[in-house]
Amino acid sequence: MDVWLWRARVAKTRSLAAKLAQSGHVRLNGRRIDAAARQARVGDVLTIALERTVRVLRIAALGDRRGPAAEARALYEELGPKPADGQD
């Protein structure tokens, strides 16, 4: 899970992505996770409680690397309200 969160640019670093997942701020298909090593699959829905917002994302692809922002946005479909500019 931490790798996908990092590749999708939800978190700036992989260690921050791991902390996000381990702290219980991520729900996978409605269930809270507490391990960064959870497997992400295409079609899964993530609810992520960030500092100032909650994002709901459907995983569209897993990605092979952490690429530019446009490539990261192709990894998910935003289901909740659109994030404010600069939060990708």
Secondary structure, 3 states (H helix, E strand, C coil): CHHHHHHCCCCCCHHHHHHHHHCCCEEECCEECCCCCCCCCCCCEEEEECCCCEEEEEECCCCCCCCCHHHHHCCEEECCCCCCCCCC
